[in-house]
C-alpha cells in the first residue's frame, strides 16, 4: 500500500494540473478568429449648418480623393459649428492621421483642434460673443461608394 505522503502528492499534482490537459473547459474563452471581417459602412454623417458647404463626394474613391474629402468634410463641419456670425474670429486646424484601404472603401482618421470668438468692430451694434472651444477630437470616417459613417476614436495629439 502506498504511503500517505505519496497519495497526497499524487492527488495534489492531479488537482494542480486539472484542466491543463485534454478538452477545454466550458469556462475557456472561444478561440478568436484572426481574420475578422469589417462590415461595409452604412448611413450618413451630420453636417453642421453655417457658411461652409458640404464638400462633394469623390466620384472615384482612392487614397488621395478620400483623404481630401474627409479633411474638407470635417474641417467645414467643425468650422460651421464654431461659427457665430459675421464677426467670428476663427482658429481651426485639422489633419488626416491615417488612410486605410478596406475591401469596401476606406477608413480615415482625422483630428481637429480649434476655437472661435465674436469680436465686432468698434461702433457696431453687434455684441461680443463667447469663446467657443473645439478641444482636440479625432474621428474615424468610413467611406464607401454609397455610404459615409463617422465614429469617435481615441483623441490624437492636438493639431498645431
Backbone as a ProteinNet text record, in pm:
[ID]
protein_1_A
[PRIMARY]
XXXXXXXXXXXXXXXXXXXXXXXXXXXXXXXXXXXXXXXXXXXXXXXXXXXXXXXXXXXXXXXXXXXXXXXXXXXXXXXXXXXXXXXXXXXXXXXXXXXXXXXXXXXXXXXXXXXXXXXXXXXXXXXXXXXXXXXXXXXXXXXXXXXXXXXXXXXXXXXX
[TERTIARY]
84.2	0	89.1	63.5	148.2	135	239.1	239.2	141.3	97.8	5	65.1	190.8	259.2	254.2	277.3	274.5	134.5	31.5	-106.8	-142.9	-101.2	-129.6	-57.1	64.5	141.8	75.2	29.2	-36.8	-167.8	-247.6	-372.8	-346.3	-243.3	-207.9	-168.1	-87.4	-46.1	-166.8	-256	-376.4	-462.8	-474.1	-554.1	-490	-358.1	-288.2	-294.3	-294.5	-292.1	-430.4	-533.9	-669.9	-702.8	-751.9	-787.3	-671.3	-549.7	-433.5	-420.2	-477	-466.6	-606.7	-619.8	-749.6	-829.9	-959.7	-1052.2	-1062.3	-1087.5	-1105.6	-1231.7	-1225.9	-1342.8	-1447.6	-1567.3	-1674.5	-1644.4	-1548.6	-1513.6	-1404.9	-1344.1	-1238.9	-1299.3	-1230.4	-1283	-1279.1	-1371.5	-1375.9	-1255.2	-1200.5	-1085.9	-1123.3	-1028	-1051.1	-1014.2	-1101.6	-1076	-980.8	-864	-761.2	-796.3	-889.5	-924.6	-1062.6	-1074.5	-1200.8	-1235.8	-1358.6	-1404.5	-1483.2	-1450.4	-1521	-1631.3	-1751.7	-1865.2	-1856.3	-1916.1	-1922.3	-2004.1	-1964.7	-2038	-2176	-2264	-2396.4	-2426.4	-2512.5	-2558.9	-2490.6	-2517.2	-2459.9	-2411	-2340	-2284.6	-2343.6	-2384.5	-2441.1	-2340.7	-2391.1	-2307.9	-2368.3	-2288.6	-2338.8	-2374.9	-2485.8	-2525.6	-2429.4	-2409	-2321.3	-2279.2	-2176.6	-2136.9	-2064.4	-2010.3	-1935.6	-2029	-2017.4	-2098.9	-2036.1	-2120.1	-2074.1	-1991.9	-1873.3	-1793.9	-1859.2	-1830	-1880.8	-1807.6	-1884.5	-1828.4	-1744.7	-1627.3	-1544.3	-1612.5	-1598.9	-1656.1	-1577.9	-1447	-1359.7	-1296	-1312.7	-1251.5	-1110.7	-1014.3	-876.7	-818.3	-697.5	-640.1	-638.6	-600.6	-589.9	-726.8	-822.8	-954.5	-1029	-1015.9	-1083.1	-1017.4	-885	-812.5	-862.7	-869.2	-912.2	-1059.1	-1144.4	-1286.9	-1311	-1249.3	-1270.2	-1213.7	-1096	-1038.4	-1134.9	-1183.5	-1275.2	-1406.7	-1459.3	-1586.6	-1576.3	-1472.4	-1457.2	-1424.5	-1332.9	-1295.1	-1416.8	-1490.6	-1606	-1716.3	-1739.7	-1842.5	-1804.9	-1679.4	-1633.9	-1637.2	-1594.2	-1597.9	-1740.1	-1835.6	-1975.5	-2022.6	-1977.2	-2015.4	-1960	-1842	-1780.4	-1826.3	-1876.7	-1915.8	-2030	-2012	-2112.8	-2174.9	-2131.7	-2188.7	-2081.2	-2124.6	-2041.6	-1904.5	-1895	-1770.1	-1693.3	-1715.3	-1646.8	-1499.1	-1415.9	-1272.7	-1244	-1186.2	-1172.8	-1027	-998.5	-869.7	-903.2	-872.7	-908.8	-801.5	-759.4	-661.7	-702.7	-691.8	-722.1	-607.2	-598.6	-500.7	-557.4	-516.2	-550.4	-436.2	-469.4	-368.3	-337.9	-441.8	-419.9	-528.9	-494.5	-590	-563.8	-666.9	-652.3	-753.5	-702.9	-792	-856.8	-985.9	-1063.3	-1123.7	-1180.2	-1241.2	-1360.4	-1426.8	-1546.1	-1518.8	-1398	-1368	-1247.4	-1263	-1151	-1194.9	-1103.7	-1116	-1014	-1058.5	-970.6	-982.6	-868.9	-867.4	-830	-915.2	-891.5	-900	-815.5	-810	-818.8	-900.4	-913.7	-905.9	-853.1	-844.9	-880.8	-964.3	-997	-1072.2	-1097.4	-1175.6	-1225	-1323.3	-1373	-1426.6	-1434.8	-1495.8	-1556.7	-1649.2	-1708.4	-1651.9	-1591.8	-1527.8	-1572.7	-1690	-1739.7	-1653.6	-1648.5	-1569.5	-1630.9	-1547.9	-1595.2	-1708.6	-1806.5	-1921	-2027.7	-2007	-2105.2	-2213.1	-2331.7	-2440.1	-2434.4	-2346.5	-2332.2	-2261.4	-2291.3	-2226.9	-2120.7	-2023.7	-1919.8	-1982	-1926.4	-1978.9	-1886.9	-1930.9	-1847.6	-1734.4	-1634.8	-1529.3	-1581.5	-1575.9	-1617.6	-1494.1	-1475.5	-1359.8	-1401.2	-1319.8	-1332.8	-1204.5	-1209.7	-1092.6	-1058.1	-934.5	-886.6	-980.1	-1029.3	-1116.8	-1074.3	-1077.7	-1040.7	-1157.9	-1174.8	-1283.6	-1231.6	-1297.2	-1274.6	-1392.6	-1363.1	-1462.8	-1447	-1556.7	-1557.8	-1631.4	-1561.3	-1614.5	-1620.5	-1741.9	-1758.5	-1823.9	-1851.5	-1910.9	-2046.6	-2120.4	-2255.1	-2286.7	-2185.9	-2213	-2097.3	-2131.4	-2033.7	-2071.6	-1976.7	-2001.5	-1888.3	-1919.4	-1817.6	-1834.3	-1720.7	-1723.8	-1607.4	-1631.4	-1529.6	-1423.5	-1296.6	-1186.4	-1102.8	-1006.8	-920	-851.6	-856.8	-801.1	-651.3	-605.9	-463.8	-406.2	-280.2	-217.2	-286.2	-290.7	-353	-287.1	-365.1	-314.8	-254.9	-132.1	-69.5	-57.5
-116.5	0	123.3	219.6	337.9	420.9	493.7	576.7	692	744.4	856.9	978.5	1003.2	1116.9	1105.6	985.5	965	988.2	937.5	958.6	1106.7	1180.2	1324.5	1397.5	1357.7	1420.6	1397	1274.7	1241.6	1319.7	1322.5	1398.5	1547.8	1601.4	1743	1774.5	1685.9	1704.8	1699	1604.5	1593.1	1719.2	1772.7	1893.6	2014.4	2024.9	2137.9	2136.3	2016.1	2007.5	1984.9	1983.7	1963.5	2074.3	2039	2136.8	2173	2132.4	2164.4	2067.2	1949.8	1850.3	1815.6	1775.8	1732	1845.6	1831.5	1926	2054	2168.5	2291.9	2284.5	2350.8	2352.1	2447.5	2441.4	2530	2675.3	2699.5	2836.1	2893.5	2812.6	2861.1	2953.8	3065	3154.7	3088.9	3127	3074	3125.8	3046.8	3093.4	3215.5	3307.4	3430.1	3406.3	3444.6	3432.2	3543.6	3508.9	3607.8	3689.3	3642.9	3715.7	3778.3	3874.3	3941.6	4028.2	4020.4	4099.1	4218.7	4336.6	4458	4482.2	4507.2	4529	4664.8	4673.9	4799.6	4901	5029.3	5129.7	5155.7	5204.6	5245.5	5382.6	5459.2	5584.7	5707.8	5818	5946.7	6011.2	6121.7	6190.3	6330	6370.2	6502.9	6609.4	6714.5	6825.8	6952.8	7028	7149.9	7257.8	7327.4	7440.9	7556	7635.3	7750.3	7798.2	7881.3	7940.8	7845	7737.5	7643.3	7532.2	7500.2	7395.1	7257.8	7157	7018.4	6991.5	6930.1	6902.6	6794.4	6797.8	6694.7	6564.1	6458.2	6324.3	6292	6230.8	6198.7	6095.8	6115.6	6021.4	5890.2	5900.9	5784.7	5781.6	5669	5654.9	5600.7	5680	5634.1	5704	5669.1	5723.6	5876	5934.9	6080.4	6149	6099.8	6165	6151.1	6035.8	6013.2	6097.4	6107.4	6190.9	6335.5	6389.2	6527.8	6546.4	6452.9	6461.5	6463.3	6369.9	6362	6485.7	6531	6652.6	6769.8	6792	6903.9	6887.1	6766	6741.2	6777.8	6724.9	6750.7	6897.9	6956	7096.1	7188.1	7170.3	7257	7238.2	7115.5	7090.6	7154.4	7138.6	7199.5	7352.2	7404.5	7548.7	7600.7	7534.4	7576.1	7567.6	7465.9	7450.7	7561.6	7613.3	7720.1	7859.2	7869.5	7998.7	8060.6	8187.4	8256.5	8375.4	8402	8512.3	8590.7	8704.3	8787.3	8822.6	8844.4	8891	8779.6	8658.6	8545.9	8545.6	8534.7	8513.8	8368.7	8300.7	8155.9	8113.5	8013.4	7945	7796.5	7733.9	7594.2	7526	7411.2	7330.6	7184.4	7116.9	6974	6904.7	6774	6693.4	6552.5	6487	6346.6	6264.3	6176.9	6094.6	5966.7	5898	5773.5	5755.7	5684.3	5641.2	5492.7	5410.4	5265.5	5213.3	5142.8	5084.5	4959	4944.1	4826	4762.9	4644.8	4577.5	4656.2	4735.2	4810	4958.7	5009.4	5152.1	5190	5295.9	5347.1	5387.7	5369.8	5427.1	5539.4	5654.6	5770.4	5825.4	5845.3	5907.7	6054.2	6143.8	6287.7	6349.8	6449.7	6517.4	6667.7	6735.3	6881.2	6944.1	7065.4	7146.2	7288.6	7358.4	7495.5	7572.2	7698.6	7785	7903.1	7973.8	8094.3	8191.3	8314.6	8418	8521	8600.3	8706.8	8838.7	8913.9	9040.3	9147.2	9207.3	9308.2	9435.2	9510	9632.3	9740.2	9835.1	9946.4	10018.1	10058.4	10130.7	10040.3	9909.6	9815	9791	9759.3	9726.6	9580.1	9503.1	9361.5	9352	9247.6	9227.6	9119.8	9129.4	9027.9	8893.9	8789.9	8656.7	8579.9	8465.2	8381.2	8318.2	8272.1	8193.7	8050.6	7995.4	7856.6	7773.6	7669.2	7582.7	7451.3	7407.2	7273.7	7202.1	7143	7073.1	6960.1	6919.7	6818.1	6696.9	6664.9	6549.9	6475	6343.1	6256.7	6167	6144.2	6061.2	5966.6	5850.6	5758	5773.2	5812.1	5815.8	5689.3	5621.8	5506.2	5549.9	5546	5597.5	5482.7	5456.2	5356.8	5426.2	5351.5	5410	5473.4	5421.6	5473.7	5507.3	5512.1	5541.6	5619.1	5687.2	5761	5742.3	5695.9	5675.8	5742.1	5789.9	5852.4	5800.8	5771	5731.1	5797.3	5830.7	5891.6	5786.9	5827.2	5738.4	5808.9	5738	5798.2	5921.1	6031.2	6155.7	6146	6202.4	6208.1	6335.9	6362.7	6486.4	6606	6721.7	6841.5	6880.1	6942.4	6991.5	7128.6	7149.1	7279.8	7361.3
0	0	0	-91.2	-98.8	27	53.6	174.2	159.7	271.7	275.7	206.4	221.9	159.6	8.4	-44.7	-188.4	-243.4	-172.9	-217.7	-218.3	-116.2	-108.8	-221.6	-251.3	-358.8	-493.9	-519.8	-646	-658.1	-552.6	-555.2	-575.1	-512.7	-528.1	-671.4	-732.2	-871	-963.8	-937.4	-1020.3	-1008.1	-888.4	-867.5	-936.5	-929	-989.6	-1141.9	-1200	-1346.2	-1406	-1324.2	-1375.1	-1473.8	-1589.5	-1690.8	-1781.4	-1749	-1832.8	-1948.6	-1935.8	-2040.1	-2087.5	-2210.8	-2260	-2319.2	-2318.8	-2381.2	-2298.1	-2365	-2290.1	-2205.4	-2091.5	-2004.4	-2061.2	-2006.2	-2052.9	-2019.5	-1930.2	-1893.1	-1982.3	-2069.5	-2158.5	-2262.8	-2293.3	-2396.3	-2533.2	-2617	-2752.2	-2829.6	-2922	-2999.5	-3082.6	-3096.2	-3170.9	-3316	-3406.4	-3548.6	-3589.6	-3637.1	-3669.8	-3793.2	-3873.8	-3995.6	-3980.2	-3890.1	-3866.8	-3987.1	-4033.1	-4146.6	-4095.5	-4147.2	-4109	-4210.9	-4161.4	-4249.1	-4317.5	-4432.4	-4505.9	-4426.6	-4427	-4350.2	-4410.1	-4326.8	-4373	-4315	-4382.2	-4327.4	-4383	-4315.2	-4349.3	-4220.1	-4231.4	-4116	-4108.8	-3988.6	-3967.7	-4010.1	-4073.7	-4118.2	-4060.6	-3982.6	-3917.8	-4019.4	-3994.1	-4077.8	-4055.9	-4158.6	-4147.9	-4285.4	-4291.2	-4419.2	-4513.8	-4463.7	-4549.5	-4597.1	-4724.9	-4786.8	-4764.2	-4763	-4757.4	-4884.6	-4873.2	-4994.5	-5079.5	-5207.8	-5298.3	-5273.1	-5273.6	-5255.7	-5379.6	-5362.9	-5479.7	-5570.2	-5699.3	-5795.6	-5790.6	-5786.1	-5777.9	-5640.1	-5571	-5438.6	-5453.5	-5408.1	-5396.4	-5274.5	-5236.3	-5113.1	-5113.5	-5223.2	-5231.9	-5225.9	-5304.3	-5309.4	-5176.5	-5111.9	-4983.3	-4874.5	-4875.9	-4779.7	-4788.9	-4909	-4929	-4888.3	-4927.6	-4895.5	-4744.6	-4671.5	-4526.9	-4458.3	-4501.3	-4443.8	-4460.1	-4582	-4607.7	-4532.5	-4528.4	-4460.6	-4313	-4246.3	-4103.5	-4077.4	-4154.8	-4135.9	-4151.4	-4259.2	-4285.5	-4180.9	-4138.8	-4038.3	-3904.6	-3861.6	-3736.7	-3749.2	-3863.4	-3887.2	-3867.1	-3930	-3916.6	-3772	-3698.6	-3559.1	-3469.9	-3504.8	-3426.6	-3470.9	-3591	-3649.5	-3569.9	-3532	-3451.3	-3523.3	-3642.3	-3718.7	-3792.6	-3842.6	-3930.5	-3872.6	-3744	-3683.8	-3610.5	-3651.9	-3588.5	-3626.1	-3524.7	-3546.1	-3512.4	-3609.1	-3600.5	-3598.3	-3517.3	-3519.3	-3527.5	-3640.7	-3661.2	-3745.1	-3700.6	-3775.5	-3769.4	-3883.2	-3891.6	-3963.2	-3942.1	-4015.5	-4031.6	-4135.9	-4156.9	-4098.6	-4004.8	-3938.5	-4015.1	-4063.5	-4138.9	-4243.6	-4349.3	-4451.5	-4471.7	-4451	-4463.1	-4564.1	-4665.1	-4765.1	-4708.9	-4732.8	-4692.2	-4817.7	-4803.2	-4918.2	-4973.4	-4891.2	-4930.3	-4952.8	-4921.9	-4934.3	-4850.5	-4768.8	-4689.8	-4549.8	-4453.8	-4319.6	-4311.7	-4260.4	-4249.3	-4107.1	-4040	-3907.5	-3927.9	-3876.9	-3888.9	-3750.3	-3723.9	-3594.4	-3616.6	-3534.4	-3543.5	-3404.6	-3400	-3279.2	-3318.9	-3240.2	-3277.4	-3171.1	-3203.1	-3115.3	-3197.7	-3143.2	-3209.5	-3105.1	-3145.1	-3063.2	-3157.6	-3107.6	-3187.9	-3137.6	-3228.9	-3194.1	-3293.4	-3268.6	-3361.9	-3358.2	-3469.4	-3472.3	-3381.8	-3342.9	-3258.8	-3330.8	-3255.2	-3311.3	-3369.9	-3370	-3423.2	-3318.5	-3364.6	-3271.9	-3228.6	-3292.6	-3255.6	-3121.4	-3049.1	-2918.4	-2928.5	-2838.9	-2836	-2798.9	-2854.2	-2826.3	-2735	-2693.5	-2606.1	-2686.2	-2614.9	-2677.9	-2687.3	-2805.1	-2826.4	-2853.2	-2776.5	-2794.4	-2857.3	-2949.7	-3006.7	-2967.7	-2848.7	-2799	-2895.3	-2895.6	-2989.1	-2989.5	-3108.8	-3126.3	-3251.5	-3242	-3354.2	-3389.8	-3518.7	-3569.2	-3676	-3685.4	-3795.4	-3890.5	-4012.5	-4118.6	-4200	-4226.7	-4315.1	-4440.8	-4553.2	-4679.6	-4778.8	-4829	-4934.9	-5053.1	-5157.9	-5278	-5250.6	-5152.6	-5129.5	-4984	-4897.5	-4756.2	-4693.6	-4585.2	-4506.3	-4360.4	-4279.5	-4136.5	-4059.8	-3938	-3853.5	-3712	-3648.7	-3508.7	-3437.6	-3313.3	-3230.2	-3198	-3201.6	-3164.2	-3059.8	-3002.8	-2902.8	-2962.4	-2889.4	-2939.8	-2960.6	-3068.3	-3101.6	-3040.4	-3070.2	-3023.9	-3087.9	-3017.1	-3074.4	-3207.2	-3292.7	-3419.7	-3393.2	-3437.3	-3411.8	-3537.4
[MASK]
++++++++++++++++++++++++++++++++++++++++++++++++++++++++++++++++++++++++++++++++++++++++++++++++++++++++++++++++++++++++++++++++++++++++++++++++++++++++++++++++

